[in-house]
Amino acid sequence: MGILKCGAINFSNTKQIQALRKKIQRILEDPKNYYQLEHTKNYYFSTLAPLPTESGWYIILNGTSPIYVGKAENLDKRLNTESGSRDQFANPKRSSDIERNFIKKYTELGLIRRLRVCIISESGLEIPALTDLDRGNMEKHLNIWRGYFHYKE
């Protein structure tokens, strides 16, 4: 059997994955990690309060249902700035749309009614020296398991 390519987090080790899932669940149970997410000006996301400027991951939810997982070098910039949250939605020459643009459109159409975001800051995982490989692997991990975690109302 193959072994996953890993950095500081061994995603091929059951015990490490179980411990990581417990850490993530504790983060998801903390209401301070949730923010109302708005879709504004046709193209952008924003939150009512600033987010941490550190790197990490974000889970966009429709109420308590997770619908998207992303990573960010700067959580606030990715979700609160025109340059970070536009996703080429304003570019009429784009050949296709990413998932985040669908979320924006469905929010505008009223199909998504309670848009919010839960953030997981890199420091919140308490794992020193994460590599770019770890960050990408964590995004995949969160995306695969997003429906199994419990989210705060």
C-alpha positions in Angstrom: 0.0 0.0 0.0 1.2 3.5 -0.7 2.1 6.2 1.9 0.8 9.7 1.6 3.4 12.4 1.1 3.5 14.3 4.3 5.4 17.0 6.2 5.0 17.7 9.9 1.6 15.9 10.0 1.7 12.3 9.1 -1.6 11.7 7.3 -0.7 8.0 7.0 -0.8 7.5 10.8 -4.1 6.6 12.3 -3.3 7.9 15.8 -2.1 11.2 14.4 -5.2 11.6 12.3 -7.4 10.8 15.3 -5.6 13.3 17.5 -5.8 15.9 14.7 -9.6 15.4 14.3 -10.0 15.9 18.0 -8.1 19.2 17.8 -10.2 20.3 14.8 -13.4 19.4 16.6 -12.4 21.5 19.6 -11.8 24.4 17.3 -15.2 23.9 15.6 -16.9 23.8 19.0 -15.6 27.3 19.9 -18.1 30.0 18.9 -15.3 32.6 18.6 -14.2 30.9 15.4 -17.4 31.6 13.6 -18.3 34.7 11.6 -21.2 35.8 9.6 -20.1 35.8 6.0 -21.6 38.3 3.6 -21.6 38.4 -0.2 -21.3 42.0 -1.1 -21.0 44.2 -4.3 -21.7 41.2 -6.6 -18.1 40.0 -6.4 -16.8 39.9 -2.8 -17.0 38.2 0.5 -16.7 40.0 3.8 -17.3 39.4 7.5 -18.7 41.9 10.0 -15.5 41.6 12.1 -11.9 41.3 11.0 -10.4 37.8 10.9 -6.9 36.8 12.1 -4.2 37.8 9.6 -2.4 34.5 10.0 -2.5 31.5 7.7 -5.1 28.8 8.2 -8.2 27.2 6.7 -11.8 28.3 6.5 -15.0 26.3 6.1 -17.9 28.1 4.5 -21.2 26.9 5.8 -24.9 27.3 4.8 -26.2 27.3 8.4 -24.6 24.3 9.9 -23.9 22.5 6.6 -20.4 22.8 5.4 -20.2 23.6 1.7 -16.6 24.7 1.0 -13.2 24.4 2.5 -10.3 26.6 1.6 -6.8 27.6 2.8 -5.4 31.0 3.1 -2.0 32.6 3.8 -3.9 35.4 5.5 -7.5 34.5 6.6 -8.6 38.2 6.8 -7.3 39.1 3.3 -8.8 36.0 1.7 -12.3 36.7 3.0 -12.4 40.4 3.6 -10.6 42.2 0.8 -11.5 42.9 -2.8 -8.2 41.4 -4.0 -8.6 38.3 -1.9 -12.2 37.4 -2.2 -13.0 38.4 -5.9 -12.0 35.0 -7.5 -12.1 36.5 -11.0 -15.9 36.9 -10.7 -15.6 40.4 -12.1 -13.6 39.2 -15.1 -16.1 38.8 -18.1 -13.4 36.8 -20.0 -13.1 34.0 -17.4 -13.8 30.7 -19.0 -15.4 29.1 -16.0 -16.3 29.7 -12.3 -14.8 28.3 -9.1 -17.0 27.0 -6.3 -16.8 30.2 -4.4 -18.5 32.1 -7.2 -21.4 29.6 -7.1 -21.7 30.2 -3.4 -21.8 34.0 -4.1 -24.5 33.6 -6.8 -26.6 31.2 -4.8 -26.5 33.6 -1.8 -27.6 36.4 -4.1 -30.5 34.2 -5.4 -31.5 33.4 -1.9 -30.8 29.7 -2.2 -28.2 30.0 0.5 -29.8 31.9 3.4 -27.4 31.7 6.3 -23.9 32.1 5.0 -21.1 31.9 7.6 -17.5 30.8 8.0 -15.6 28.9 10.6 -11.9 29.6 10.7 -9.1 27.3 11.8 -5.9 29.3 12.3 -2.6 27.5 11.8 -1.6 28.4 15.4 -4.8 26.8 16.7 -3.6 23.4 15.6 -0.5 23.8 17.8 1.7 21.9 15.3 5.0 23.7 14.8 6.7 24.2 11.5 4.0 23.3 9.0 5.1 23.0 5.5 3.2 24.0 2.3 2.6 20.3 1.8 1.0 20.1 5.3 -1.2 23.1 4.5 -2.4 21.5 1.2 -2.9 18.2 2.9 -4.9 19.8 5.7 -7.2 21.4 3.2 -7.8 18.1 1.6 -8.3 16.4 5.0 -10.9 19.1 6.0 -12.7 18.8 2.7 -13.0 15.0 2.9 -14.2 15.0 6.6 -16.2 18.3 6.6 -19.5 16.4 6.7 -18.4 14.4 9.8 -17.5 17.3 12.0 -20.1 19.0 14.3 -20.5 22.7 13.8 -21.9 25.3 16.2 -25.2 27.0 15.5 
